Amino acid sequence: MPSKMRYPNLIAEMKRYGITQRDLARVVDRRPETVSKWMNNATGDFTIGDAVRISRELFGGVSVDYLFSAEPYTPADPSISPRP
């Protein structure tokens, strides 16, 4: 069975904003290969500081809880948004 992506909301927002793993790597000062491993459950993880920087610098302050949740965001009410 294939492994599930670790951060479905982060991936969805990356697509929405046109952000790449290379962009994430630049913000957290890591190699793109390292970020790819983190996102694909291979090894390691983002720190809380990394998550805050990513939220602020790339997503305009979208909730860190939302971005880095292991569960995809599926609102019961479509008018509710995790965006500020």
PESUL-V320115 format. One record per helix or strand. SS is the DSSP state (H for helix, E for strand). FROM is the first residue (numbers start at 1). TO is the last residue. If there is no record, write none. Layout:
ss->SS from->FROM to->TO
ss->SS from->FROM to->TO
This chain:
ss->H from->8 to->17
ss->H from->21 to->28
ss->H from->32 to->39
ss->H from->48 to->59
ss->H from->64 to->67
